[in-house]
Structures are given as structure tokens and as C-alpha cells.
Amino acid sequence: MLLLFALLAGAGAAAFFLFKFATTDGDFTLLSCGQPRRDKVDGKVVWITGASRGIGEVLSMQFASLGAKLILSARNKNELERVKYNIVSKHPDSRVEVLPMDLSSDEESLKEVVHAAESLFSSAGVDYMIHNAAFERPVNIIIHNLL
């Protein structure tokens, strides 16, 4: 009887383990982090590159929901304005600044953008930086390199 109980408990533990693995996208580090904590980001300045779409857009929305002040950067200003509009529509108290930039620019241009970012929000600086931008080569260059 004790052996049967031990087998059932082991099977239950294995089922729980598999369930947790499946619900954390197979990344157990997410389990140890717990839920996002508002007190860690509320009022902090978070600068996100690649914020005009995809993961950067989702991260922007998540940080806004936690009370962060956002600096959104990407090459496409219109897309950044769209993301800002969506954030402010969902979180009206959000503070969001758009700072277009191209990470493939020369060093001097990038220094100017960094200085501009640091001076936003009453010169509060930047508390967190998330580099999410990708480098995309034009399709015709990719095709040419394949041939």
C-alpha cells in the first residue's frame, strides 16, 4: 500500500513538473522570478530600442502597466507614435517619450541620442536599458549574397 502511495505521489509530482514546464515556455528561470513587481519599476525610466513592433512593443506595454516612464526608440517614428498611442490609450497615466534612432548610425549621432535620452523626464537619466533592436539587411542584399 505504501509503495502504491509513493508511486501515485511521484506521478503527481511529475505531472505538476511537466505542467509548470509547459506553462513557462520551458524556461524554469521564469518560475524563480515570480510575478512582475511594480515596486521595482514604478517611476523608473526604461529605454527600449526596437520598440516599434514585436517583443519591443509588448515589453513597452508591460513596463507601462508597471508604472515605468518609457523612452521608445526605433527607426520608424510613425510606428513609435502608434505604440505610444496604444500605451497611453490603455494606461492613461503613462509617461512615454518617442526618441527615433538608428543603431547603425555613426558614433557621434548615437552619443547625441544618448544625451537626449538622459535629458528626458527632467534629466532623471535612464534606470533600465533594453536593447531589443535588430539589424535587418534589405531583402535584395540577402538574395544577392545567396546567389
N, CA, C and O of each residue as an XYZ file, in Angstrom:
588
protein
N       0.817     -1.194      0.000
C       0.000      0.000      0.000
C       0.864      1.263      0.000
O       0.576      2.229     -0.706
N       1.927      1.235      0.803
C       2.838      2.372      0.869
C       3.539      2.587     -0.468
O       3.777      3.722     -0.880
N       3.862      1.491     -1.135
C       4.503      1.585     -2.441
C       3.563      2.227     -3.460
O       4.000      3.042     -4.272
N       2.285      1.873     -3.428
C       1.298      2.449     -4.327
C       1.173      3.958     -4.084
O       1.114      4.740     -5.033
N       1.133      4.359     -2.821
C       1.048      5.772     -2.466
C       2.284      6.527     -2.983
O       2.156      7.633     -3.506
N       3.460      5.943     -2.839
C       4.697      6.568     -3.293
C       4.689      6.730     -4.818
O       5.131      7.758     -5.332
N       4.189      5.723     -5.542
C       4.113      5.807     -6.996
C       3.139      6.889     -7.438
O       3.426      7.643     -8.368
N       1.981      6.971     -6.772
C       0.994      8.000     -7.105
C       1.535      9.402     -6.812
O       1.329     10.329     -7.594
N       2.224      9.546     -5.685
C       2.809     10.845     -5.348
C       3.878     11.226     -6.364
O       3.965     12.388     -6.761
N       4.683     10.274     -6.783
C       5.712     10.536     -7.788
C       5.104     10.918     -9.131
O       5.596     11.821     -9.807
N       4.034     10.228     -9.514
C       3.350     10.540    -10.763
C       2.727     11.929    -10.695
O       2.767     12.680    -11.669
N       2.153     12.268     -9.548
C       1.567     13.599     -9.370
C       2.630     14.686     -9.456
O       2.419     15.726    -10.080
N       3.771     14.437     -8.827
C       4.869     15.407     -8.878
C       5.374     15.571    -10.306
O       5.670     16.684    -10.740
N       5.472     14.461    -11.039
C       5.933     14.525    -12.430
C       4.937     15.298    -13.293
O       5.337     16.089    -14.148
N       3.636     15.069    -13.070
C       2.609     15.785    -13.832
C       2.681     17.281    -13.538
O       2.574     18.101    -14.451
N       2.862     17.639    -12.258
C       2.987     19.045    -11.877
C       4.220     19.669    -12.536
O       4.151     20.785    -13.052
N       5.328     18.962    -12.521
C       6.575     19.422    -13.119
C       6.385     19.680    -14.619
O       6.821     20.712    -15.129
N       5.744     18.756    -15.317
C       5.501     18.915    -16.750
C       4.562     20.083    -17.030
O       4.755     20.830    -17.990
N       3.540     20.235    -16.183
C       2.607     21.360    -16.339
C       3.355     22.690    -16.194
O       3.179     23.592    -17.013
N       4.183     22.812    -15.160
C       4.936     24.045    -14.943
C       5.907     24.285    -16.091
O       6.079     25.424    -16.525
N       6.534     23.243    -16.581
C       7.464     23.376    -17.701
C       6.734     23.911    -18.931
O       7.241     24.792    -19.625
N       5.551     23.381    -19.194
C       4.783     23.796    -20.364
C       4.278     25.230    -20.235
O       4.229     25.955    -21.229
N       3.902     25.651    -19.032
C       3.341     26.982    -18.852
C       4.385     28.078    -18.700
O       4.030     29.256    -18.653
N       5.653     27.725    -18.622
C       6.713     28.740    -18.548
C       7.553     28.728    -19.813
O       8.706     29.159    -19.796
N       6.990     28.241    -20.904
C       7.714     28.156    -22.171
C       9.015     27.380    -22.038
O       9.971     27.634    -22.771
N       9.054     26.437    -21.106
C      10.237     25.609    -20.934
C      11.402     26.353    -20.301
O      12.534     25.870    -20.348
N      11.156     27.508    -19.712
C      12.230     28.290    -19.094
C      11.986     28.355    -17.586
O      11.155     29.134    -17.117
N      12.710     27.539    -16.840
C      12.486     27.476    -15.395
C      12.973     28.722    -14.666
O      12.606     28.946    -13.513
N      13.794     29.533    -15.323
C      14.216     30.777    -14.665
C      13.025     31.699    -14.461
O      13.025     32.514    -13.538
N      12.008     31.582    -15.314
C      10.806     32.392    -15.131
C      10.071     32.017    -13.849
O       9.441     32.866    -13.217
N      10.152     30.755    -13.472
C       9.497     30.318    -12.236
C      10.133     30.962    -11.011
O       9.433     31.356    -10.078
N      11.449     31.070    -11.013
C      12.134     31.609     -9.850
C      11.950     33.115     -9.725
O      12.137     33.664     -8.639
N      11.591     33.792    -10.800
C      11.416     35.249    -10.758
C      10.085     35.652    -10.144
O       9.983     36.731     -9.559
N       9.076     34.824    -10.261
C       7.768     35.172     -9.740
C       7.078     36.197    -10.621
O       7.496     36.442    -11.752
N       6.023     36.792    -10.096
C       5.261     37.792    -10.824
C       6.063     39.087    -10.936
O       6.898     39.375    -10.079
N       5.812     39.877    -11.999
C       6.491     41.171    -12.099
C       6.140     42.034    -10.891
O       4.990     42.067    -10.452
N       7.134     42.726    -10.364
C       6.925     43.543     -9.174
C       6.912     45.015     -9.544
O       7.908     45.565    -10.015
N       5.773     45.636     -9.323
C       5.594     47.045     -9.641
C       6.602     47.920     -8.900
O       7.090     48.902     -9.460
N       6.922     47.579     -7.650
C       7.812     48.424     -6.860
C       9.224     48.499     -7.426
O       9.972     49.417     -7.088
N       9.604     47.551     -8.280
C      10.939     47.558     -8.879
C      11.039     48.523    -10.066
O      12.135     48.963    -10.413
N       9.899     48.854    -10.690
C       9.923     49.658    -11.904
C       9.096     50.936    -11.833
O       9.292     51.843    -12.643
N       8.203     51.018    -10.905
C       7.318     52.178    -10.812
C       8.132     53.471    -10.699
O       8.931     53.637     -9.778
N       7.915     54.378    -11.649
C       8.615     55.655    -11.642
C      10.016     55.627    -12.238
O      10.644     56.677    -12.379
N      10.514     54.452    -12.589
C      11.857     54.332    -13.187
C      11.779     54.647    -14.685
O      10.736     54.465    -15.313
N      12.879     55.116    -15.238
C      12.955     55.395    -16.668
C      13.500     54.162    -17.374
O      14.598     53.694    -17.072
N      12.723     53.645    -18.314
C      13.108     52.454    -19.072
C      13.197     52.838    -20.549
O      12.228     53.312    -21.142
N      14.374     52.623    -21.126
C      14.604     52.933    -22.541
C      14.631     51.614    -23.300
O      15.433     50.728    -23.004
N      13.740     51.496    -24.287
C      13.625     50.257    -25.066
C      13.910     50.557    -26.531
O      13.212     51.355    -27.156
N      14.943     49.911    -27.076
C      15.197     50.017    -28.510
C      14.431     48.894    -29.205
O      14.161     47.851    -28.609
N      14.088     49.116    -30.458
C      13.286     48.129    -31.182
C      11.864     48.086    -30.659
O      11.216     47.039    -30.685
N      11.375     49.236    -30.180
C      10.072     49.290    -29.521
C       8.902     49.462    -30.480
O       7.756     49.541    -30.038
N       9.165     49.520    -31.775
C       8.085     49.811    -32.720
C       7.231     48.595    -33.080
O       6.174     48.741    -33.695
N       7.680     47.403    -32.703
C       6.879     46.202    -33.023
C       7.426     45.002    -32.265
O       8.469     45.078    -31.616
N       6.712     43.912    -32.358
C       7.163     42.643    -31.797
C       7.401     42.667    -30.301
O       6.612     43.226    -29.540
N       8.503     42.052    -29.889
C       8.835     41.940    -28.472
C       8.995     43.317    -27.835
O       8.558     43.527    -26.704
N       9.613     44.252    -28.545
C       9.796     45.595    -28.005
C       8.483     46.286    -27.709
O       8.354     46.973    -26.696
N       7.504     46.108    -28.588
C       6.181     46.696    -28.370
C       5.503     46.069    -27.152
O       4.913     46.776    -26.335
N       5.586     44.760    -27.032
C       4.978     44.061    -25.896
C       5.664     44.460    -24.589
O       4.995     44.704    -23.585
N       6.992     44.526    -24.601
C       7.719     44.956    -23.407
C       7.317     46.370    -22.996
O       7.161     46.657    -21.809
N       7.154     47.237    -23.966
C       6.744     48.610    -23.677
C       5.409     48.636    -22.953
O       5.240     49.360    -21.971
N       4.475     47.856    -23.432
C       3.153     47.795    -22.803
C       3.260     47.231    -21.383
O       2.599     47.722    -20.469
N       4.087     46.205    -21.200
C       4.252     45.603    -19.880
C       4.882     46.583    -18.890
O       4.413     46.712    -17.759
N       5.926     47.261    -19.308
C       6.568     48.226    -18.417
C       5.635     49.388    -18.093
O       5.645     49.892    -16.970
N       4.829     49.818    -19.061
C       3.854     50.882    -18.795
C       2.846     50.427    -17.749
O       2.448     51.208    -16.885
N       2.432     49.167    -17.825
C       1.460     48.649    -16.852
C       2.051     48.584    -15.450
O       1.312     48.546    -14.467
N       3.380     48.570    -15.349
C       4.054     48.538    -14.052
C       4.450     49.937    -13.571
O       5.086     50.082    -12.528
N       4.070     50.962    -14.336
C       4.304     52.329    -13.899
C       5.618     52.950    -14.321
O       5.999     53.994    -13.792
N       6.320     52.336    -15.259
C       7.606     52.888    -15.706
C       7.389     54.083    -16.626
O       6.376     54.179    -17.318
N       8.354     54.984    -16.619
C       8.420     56.060    -17.607
C       9.181     55.475    -18.782
O      10.242     54.880    -18.596
N       8.656     55.634    -19.986
C       9.228     54.946    -21.140
C       9.858     55.881    -22.149
O       9.339     56.959    -22.441
N      10.992     55.440    -22.676
C      11.596     56.040    -23.854
C      11.571     54.955    -24.922
O      12.206     53.911    -24.773
N      10.840     55.206    -25.992
C      10.696     54.228    -27.066
C      11.575     54.631    -28.242
O      11.478     55.752    -28.741
N      12.428     53.720    -28.681
C      13.312     54.008    -29.813
C      13.215     52.925    -30.874
O      13.064     51.739    -30.583
N      13.306     53.378    -32.105
C      13.379     52.539    -33.299
C      13.617     53.498    -34.460
O      13.679     54.710    -34.256
N      13.748     52.978    -35.652
C      13.968     53.853    -36.802
C      12.695     54.534    -37.269
O      12.739     55.671    -37.739
N      11.564     53.859    -37.149
C      10.311     54.340    -37.726
C       9.508     55.148    -36.704
O       8.878     54.580    -35.811
N       9.535     56.474    -36.841
C       8.856     57.361    -35.887
C       7.341     57.148    -35.894
O       6.710     57.186    -34.838
N       6.753     56.923    -37.071
C       5.306     56.714    -37.142
C       4.875     55.476    -36.356
O       3.857     55.495    -35.663
N       5.652     54.407    -36.468
C       5.340     53.188    -35.710
C       5.512     53.410    -34.215
O       4.730     52.895    -33.416
N       6.532     54.178    -33.830
C       6.728     54.502    -32.409
C       5.546     55.312    -31.885
O       5.086     55.086    -30.766
N       5.057     56.246    -32.683
C       3.892     57.043    -32.270
C       2.660     56.156    -32.118
O       1.839     56.376    -31.227
N       2.531     55.154    -32.987
C       1.412     54.208    -32.873
C       1.498     53.439    -31.566
O       0.499     53.279    -30.865
N       2.702     52.960    -31.238
C       2.900     52.218    -29.983
C       2.601     53.122    -28.791
O       1.937     52.709    -27.840
N       3.092     54.349    -28.847
C       2.827     55.309    -27.763
C       1.328     55.528    -27.599
O       0.818     55.524    -26.478
N       0.626     55.717    -28.699
C      -0.825     55.921    -28.657
C      -1.518     54.729    -28.000
O      -2.404     54.905    -27.164
N      -1.112     53.516    -28.379
C      -1.712     52.305    -27.796
C      -1.445     52.220    -26.294
O      -2.324     51.836    -25.523
N      -0.239     52.576    -25.888
C       0.104     52.527    -24.463
C      -0.729     53.536    -23.678
O      -1.326     53.202    -22.654
N      -0.761     54.775    -24.171
C      -1.485     55.836    -23.455
C      -2.991     55.563    -23.463
O      -3.692     55.931    -22.521
N      -3.487     54.922    -24.518
C      -4.905     54.558    -24.556
C      -5.250     53.543    -23.472
O      -6.301     53.623    -22.837
N      -4.353     52.596    -23.275
C      -4.596     51.541    -22.287
C      -4.202     51.966    -20.873
O      -4.834     51.553    -19.900
N      -3.163     52.788    -20.759
C      -2.654     53.255    -19.464
C      -2.547     54.779    -19.514
O      -1.464     55.311    -19.758
N      -3.660     55.491    -19.285
C      -3.690     56.953    -19.465
C      -2.676     57.739    -18.628
O      -2.289     58.840    -19.022
N      -2.244     57.213    -17.504
C      -1.284     57.927    -16.663
C       0.166     57.696    -17.086
O       1.085     58.218    -16.454
N       0.375     56.928    -18.134
C       1.733     56.590    -18.577
C       2.464     57.819    -19.087
O       1.875     58.722    -19.681
N       3.758     57.825    -18.836
C       4.635     58.861    -19.386
C       5.523     58.188    -20.416
O       6.366     57.353    -20.086
N       5.319     58.567    -21.671
C       6.003     57.910    -22.779
C       6.611     58.970    -23.696
O       5.930     59.906    -24.115
N       7.885     58.815    -24.000
C       8.582     59.685    -24.948
C       9.049     58.842    -26.131
O       9.459     57.693    -25.971
N       8.978     59.429    -27.306
C       9.444     58.775    -28.527
C      10.778     59.400    -28.906
O      10.891     60.621    -29.014
N      11.778     58.566    -29.107
C      13.117     59.026    -29.481
C      13.630     58.167    -30.639
O      14.302     57.159    -30.420
N      13.306     58.577    -31.883
C      13.751     57.778    -33.031
C      15.271     57.704    -33.094
O      15.969     58.674    -32.799
N      15.760     56.555    -33.478
C      17.204     56.382    -33.639
C      17.487     55.181    -34.529
O      16.662     54.280    -34.678
N      18.668     55.197    -35.108
C      19.134     54.085    -35.930
C      20.452     53.614    -35.335
O      21.443     54.345    -35.366
N      20.473     52.415    -34.799
C      21.674     51.901    -34.149
C      22.845     51.700    -35.098
O      23.972     51.483    -34.654
N      22.588     51.768    -36.400
C      23.695     51.635    -37.349
C      24.310     52.996    -37.677
O      25.183     53.092    -38.540
N      23.854     54.052    -36.985
C      24.410     55.394    -37.192
C      25.841     55.478    -36.673
O      26.325     54.583    -35.981
N      26.498     56.571    -37.024
C      27.871     56.768    -36.556
C      27.884     57.053    -35.053
O      26.856     57.377    -34.457
N      29.053     56.926    -34.465
C      29.200     57.045    -33.009
C      28.749     58.401    -32.485
O      28.123     58.476    -31.428
N      29.054     59.458    -33.201
C      28.675     60.803    -32.749
C      27.152     60.965    -32.700
O      26.622     61.562    -31.763
N      26.454     60.441    -33.698
C      24.991     60.503    -33.707
C      24.401     59.731    -32.537
O      23.436     60.172    -31.912
N      24.985     58.580    -32.247
C      24.494     57.771    -31.129
C      24.727     58.479    -29.791
O      23.891     58.404    -28.890
N      25.860     59.160    -29.666
C      26.126     59.919    -28.434
C      25.086     61.017    -28.241
O      24.644     61.270    -27.120
N      24.699     61.662    -29.326
C      23.676     62.708    -29.250
C      22.333     62.137    -28.795
O      21.627     62.754    -27.997
N      21.993     60.971    -29.302
C      20.736     60.333    -28.909
C      20.777     59.938    -27.434
O      19.788     60.107    -26.721
N      21.903     59.417    -26.978
C      22.051     59.052    -25.567
C      21.894     60.287    -24.691
O      21.209     60.244    -23.669
N      22.520     61.371    -25.082
C      22.402     62.618    -24.317
C      20.945     63.081    -24.278
O      20.457     63.517    -23.235
N      20.252     62.985    -25.413
C      18.838     63.371    -25.465
C      17.995     62.482    -24.543
O      17.102     62.970    -23.849
N      18.281     61.188    -24.540
C      17.519     60.264    -23.682
C      17.731     60.580    -22.212
O      16.790     60.555    -21.418
N      18.971     60.877    -21.857
C      19.281     61.170    -20.452
C      18.630     62.466    -19.977
O      18.388     62.640    -18.782
N      18.347     63.370    -20.906
C      17.764     64.653    -20.518
C      16.229     64.642    -20.494
O      15.614     65.605    -20.034
N      15.623     63.591    -20.973
C      14.165     63.477    -20.893
C      13.746     63.261    -19.437
O      14.574     62.905    -18.599
N      12.501     63.467    -19.144
C      11.959     63.266    -17.805
C      12.753     64.055    -16.753
O      13.213     63.488    -15.762
N      12.905     65.345    -16.975
C      13.579     66.250    -16.031
C      14.991     65.785    -15.694
O      15.421     65.845    -14.542
N      15.693     65.329    -16.699
C      17.082     64.869    -16.534
C      17.225     63.776    -15.482
O      18.203     63.744    -14.735
N      16.241     62.884    -15.432
C      16.284     61.762    -14.475
C      17.262     60.683    -14.903
O      17.558     59.775    -14.126
N      17.769     60.766    -16.131
C      18.661     59.722    -16.620
C      17.872     58.513    -17.091
O      16.673     58.601    -17.353
N      18.551     57.398    -17.195
C      17.934     56.146    -17.625
C      18.254     55.093    -16.575
O      19.422     54.842    -16.278
N      17.215     54.476    -16.014
C      17.427     53.446    -14.999
C      17.656     52.071    -15.610
O      18.516     51.319    -15.152
N      16.887     51.742    -16.645
C      16.999     50.432    -17.301
C      17.069     50.634    -18.809
O      16.349     51.459    -19.371
N      17.935     49.881    -19.446
C      18.096     49.933    -20.901
C      17.849     48.545    -21.452
O      18.481     47.579    -21.025
N      16.936     48.443    -22.395
C      16.651     47.150    -23.025
C      16.966     47.278    -24.513
O      16.245     47.937    -25.263
N      18.061     46.630    -24.924
C      18.434     46.641    -26.339
C      17.728     45.482    -27.020
O      18.120     44.322    -26.891
N      16.687     45.826    -27.740
C      15.877     44.826    -28.405
C      15.930     45.004    -29.926
O      15.358     44.198    -30.660
N      16.593     46.027    -30.393
C      16.617     46.323    -31.825
C      17.353     45.245    -32.594
O      18.295     44.627    -32.098
N      16.903     45.041    -33.802
C      17.525     44.055    -34.682
C      18.126     44.767    -35.882
O      17.681     45.850    -36.262
N      19.113     44.165    -36.460
C      19.696     44.698    -37.678
C      19.114     43.908    -38.834
O      19.277     42.691    -38.911
N      18.438     44.604    -39.729
C      17.825     43.943    -40.873
C      18.486     44.448    -42.144
O      18.550     45.649    -42.404
N      18.969     43.509    -42.917
C      19.508     43.895    -44.211
C      18.374     43.885    -45.219
O      17.461     43.068    -45.111
N      18.417     44.780    -46.196
C      17.384     44.755    -47.237
C      17.349     43.408    -47.944
O      18.383     42.763    -48.118
N      16.171     42.991    -48.345
C      15.970     41.681    -48.961
C      16.828     41.505    -50.204
O      17.350     40.415    -50.440
N      16.985     42.556    -51.004
C      17.767     42.403    -52.243
C      19.233     42.099    -51.961
O      19.875     41.409    -52.753
N      19.785     42.600    -50.843
C      21.160     42.276    -50.477
C      21.251     40.813    -50.040
O      22.209     40.123    -50.388
N      20.275     40.343    -49.289
C      20.271     38.959    -48.843
C      20.196     38.017    -50.040
O      20.927     37.030    -50.108
N      19.320     38.323    -50.969
C      19.163     37.476    -52.165
C      20.447     37.495    -52.993
O      20.888     36.458    -53.490
N      21.043     38.680    -53.138
C      22.291     38.789    -53.892
C      23.404     37.951    -53.254
O      24.178     37.312    -53.967
N      23.491     37.947    -51.934
C      24.520     37.171    -51.239
C      24.291     35.669    -51.368
O      25.243     34.890    -51.310
N      23.057     35.263    -51.539
C      22.750     33.842    -51.684
C      23.112     33.326    -53.080
O      23.402     32.143    -53.261
N      23.091     34.215    -54.041
C      23.351     33.783    -55.439
C      24.785     33.632    -55.733
O      25.152     33.279    -56.854
